[in-house]
Amino acid sequence: VNFDVTNVAERPVTISSVGWVIGRGKARRFALQDVSQMLDDVPRRLDHGQKANFATELSRSAWLGYIADFVQESPIKTMRGTVTTSVGTIVEAELAPELVQRIQVVLDARAAAKP
């Protein structure tokens, strides 16, 4: 899973967290991504034009199971990746279709296993 972030603002920004959001309205839920194993760490200051990459390996973690717990009954199409700055700005991005498919496989397997 990759969060590729580029500062297109004229002023420096500080990335304070990366994470996830799912649902709409009062049913919206947020989760922070553990960045301890990511390429770049937070907080991370970016000057104009600078880039950062926050990435985690799916093959070496239980991330898909954790994120399936996070999704629960919410429509997966409402899930977004988030990047939050130190001034409280939250930028949301749609998930790559391949990631949605991998999460859906876990959700389907769990649904099939229920009696």
C-alpha positions in Angstrom: 0.0 0.0 0.0 1.5 3.3 -1.0 0.7 6.9 -0.1 2.6 9.0 -2.6 2.4 12.7 -1.5 3.6 15.8 -3.3 3.4 19.2 -1.9 1.9 21.4 -4.6 1.3 24.3 -2.3 3.6 27.4 -2.3 4.3 27.0 1.4 5.9 24.1 3.3 3.5 21.6 4.8 4.1 19.0 7.5 2.4 15.6 7.1 1.2 14.6 10.5 -0.6 11.3 9.7 -1.7 8.9 7.0 -4.8 6.7 7.4 -8.2 5.7 6.2 -11.8 6.9 6.2 -14.9 5.0 5.3 -18.6 5.6 5.3 -20.7 8.8 4.9 -22.2 11.3 7.2 -22.5 10.3 10.9 -21.4 6.8 9.9 -17.9 8.0 8.8 -15.1 6.3 10.6 -11.4 7.2 10.6 -8.3 5.0 11.3 -4.7 5.9 11.4 -2.2 3.8 9.5 0.8 2.5 11.5 3.7 4.1 9.8 6.5 2.4 11.9 7.4 0.1 9.0 6.9 2.7 6.2 9.5 4.2 3.9 9.1 7.7 5.2 8.1 8.6 8.8 5.7 11.2 10.2 5.8 14.0 10.9 7.4 14.8 7.6 8.0 18.4 6.4 7.7 18.9 2.6 8.7 22.1 0.9 7.1 23.1 -2.4 7.5 20.3 -5.0 9.0 17.8 -2.5 7.6 14.3 -2.3 7.2 11.6 0.3 6.2 8.0 0.1 4.5 6.2 2.9 4.3 2.5 2.0 3.7 -0.8 3.8 4.1 -4.4 2.5 0.9 -6.4 2.5 2.6 -9.7 2.2 4.4 -9.4 5.5 1.6 -8.1 7.6 -1.9 -8.8 8.9 -3.0 -5.5 7.3 -5.7 -6.9 5.1 -7.4 -8.6 8.1 -7.2 -5.4 10.1 -8.6 -3.3 7.3 -11.4 -5.8 6.7 -12.4 -5.3 10.4 -12.3 -1.5 9.8 -14.6 -1.8 6.7 -17.2 -3.9 8.6 -20.6 -3.2 7.0 -19.7 0.0 5.3 -19.7 0.1 1.5 -16.0 -0.4 0.5 -16.6 2.1 -2.4 -16.7 4.8 0.3 -13.3 4.0 1.6 -10.5 6.5 1.0 -6.9 7.0 1.9 -6.2 10.1 3.9 -3.2 12.3 4.5 -3.5 14.9 7.3 -1.3 18.0 7.7 -0.2 19.7 10.9 -2.8 22.5 10.4 -5.7 20.0 10.2 -6.1 19.8 6.4 -7.2 16.3 5.4 -6.7 15.2 1.8 -8.6 12.1 0.7 -7.8 9.9 -2.3 -9.7 7.0 -3.9 -8.2 3.5 -3.5 -6.6 1.7 -6.4 -8.9 -0.9 -7.9 -6.3 -3.6 -7.1 -6.4 -2.7 -3.4 -10.2 -2.7 -3.3 -10.2 -6.1 -4.9 -7.7 -7.5 -2.4 -9.8 -6.2 0.5 -13.0 -7.5 -1.1 -11.5 -11.0 -1.3 -10.9 -11.0 2.5 -14.5 -9.7 3.1 -16.0 -12.4 0.8 -14.0 -15.1 2.5 -15.2 -14.0 5.9 -18.8 -13.8 4.7 -18.5 -17.3 3.3 -17.1 -18.7 6.6 -20.1 -17.4 8.6 -22.7 -20.0 9.4 
